């Protein structure tokens, strides 16, 4: 049997901050990715520590900015339209959303770790939404 190493913080802390952390993440996604408001990113993401687990995005705010600028240069857009669920426990918050990436319908699963009210770590899964001709179940994607 082999062991698996996770190079990230995994301990759930700040249980008393669960609701505040969920609200912070929902506000960030709503203002920045749905409404496209001009926000101060450091009100949401730590300018000191931001660990990114998407292999296409470098760590730090500079890495995030470079990724977004690169997408814009290629004419690619990532649009969130609806946040379906926000689930959290302490310093971890998961959002389940839908929208488009490059014009294609997608689902977005974003997991955030927060410290002192700011996002310090992010994981994501972006997956195509099933087409209208795909077999469906009663539960749906969300």
C-alpha positions in Angstrom: 0.0 0.0 0.0 1.4 3.4 -0.9 1.0 6.6 0.9 -0.3 9.9 -0.5 1.3 13.2 0.4 -0.8 16.3 0.2 1.3 19.5 0.0 -1.3 21.7 1.5 -2.9 22.7 4.8 -5.7 20.2 5.5 -6.6 21.0 9.2 -10.0 22.5 9.7 -9.7 25.5 12.1 -11.8 28.6 12.9 -15.1 26.8 13.3 -16.5 29.9 14.8 -15.8 31.8 11.5 -17.6 29.3 9.2 -20.5 31.7 8.3 -18.2 34.7 7.9 -15.9 32.8 5.6 -18.8 31.5 3.5 -20.1 35.0 3.2 -16.7 36.3 2.2 -16.2 33.7 -0.6 -19.8 34.2 -1.9 -19.3 38.0 -2.0 -15.9 37.5 -3.8 -17.4 35.3 -6.5 -20.6 37.4 -6.8 -18.8 40.8 -7.1 -15.8 39.7 -9.2 -16.9 36.8 -11.3 -20.7 37.3 -11.8 -21.2 41.1 -11.5 -17.7 42.1 -12.7 -17.5 44.9 -10.2 -14.2 46.8 -9.8 -13.1 45.4 -6.5 -10.0 45.7 -4.4 -8.7 42.1 -4.8 -6.7 42.3 -1.5 -10.1 42.7 0.3 -10.6 39.0 -0.6 -7.3 37.4 -1.5 -4.2 37.6 0.7 -1.4 39.7 -0.8 1.1 37.8 1.3 0.1 34.2 0.7 -2.0 32.8 -2.1 -1.4 29.2 -3.0 -2.9 28.1 -6.3 -3.5 24.4 -7.0 -4.6 24.9 -10.7 -1.5 23.9 -12.7 -2.2 26.7 -15.2 -2.0 29.5 -12.6 1.1 30.5 -10.7 1.0 31.2 -6.9 0.5 34.7 -5.6 -1.6 37.6 -6.8 0.9 38.2 -9.6 0.3 34.6 -10.9 -3.4 35.1 -10.8 -3.2 38.4 -12.6 -0.9 37.0 -15.2 -3.3 34.1 -15.9 -6.3 36.4 -16.3 -4.3 38.8 -18.5 -3.2 35.8 -20.7 -6.8 34.7 -21.0 -7.8 38.2 -22.1 -5.0 38.3 -24.7 -6.4 35.1 -26.2 -9.9 36.4 -26.2 -11.0 33.7 -23.6 -13.6 34.6 -21.0 -14.6 32.8 -17.9 -18.1 33.9 -16.8 -19.8 32.7 -13.7 -23.6 33.0 -13.9 -25.0 31.2 -10.8 -23.7 30.0 -7.5 -25.8 27.0 -6.7 -24.2 25.9 -3.3 -21.8 27.3 -0.7 -20.6 24.7 1.8 -18.2 25.5 4.5 -16.6 24.3 7.7 -14.3 26.7 9.5 -11.5 27.9 7.2 -12.6 25.8 4.2 -15.4 26.9 1.8 -16.6 25.1 -1.3 -18.7 26.7 -4.0 -20.5 24.9 -6.8 -21.3 27.2 -9.7 -22.1 27.3 -13.4 -21.2 29.6 -16.2 -19.1 29.5 -19.3 -15.4 29.2 -20.1 -14.4 30.2 -23.6 -18.1 30.3 -24.5 -18.7 26.7 -23.5 -21.2 25.9 -20.6 -19.2 24.7 -17.6 -19.6 23.8 -13.9 -17.1 25.3 -11.5 -16.2 23.7 -8.2 -13.9 26.0 -6.2 -12.5 25.1 -2.8 -11.0 28.0 -0.8 -8.9 28.0 2.4 -9.1 31.2 4.4 -6.9 32.8 7.1 -7.9 35.9 9.0 -10.8 36.5 6.6 -8.8 36.3 3.4 -8.4 33.6 0.8 -4.9 32.0 1.0 -5.4 28.8 -1.0 -7.5 27.7 -3.9 -8.3 24.4 -5.7 -10.7 24.1 -8.6 -12.4 21.7 -11.0 -13.9 23.0 -14.2 -16.1 20.5 -16.0 -18.3 20.8 -19.1 -22.1 20.9 -18.4 -24.0 18.0 -20.0 -25.7 18.9 -23.3 -29.4 18.9 -23.7 -29.2 15.5 -25.5 -27.2 13.9 -22.7 -28.9 11.3 -20.4 -30.1 13.0 -17.3 -31.1 11.9 -13.9 -33.6 13.6 -11.5 -30.9 15.1 -9.4 -29.1 17.1 -12.1 -25.6 18.6 -11.9 -26.2 20.5 -8.7 
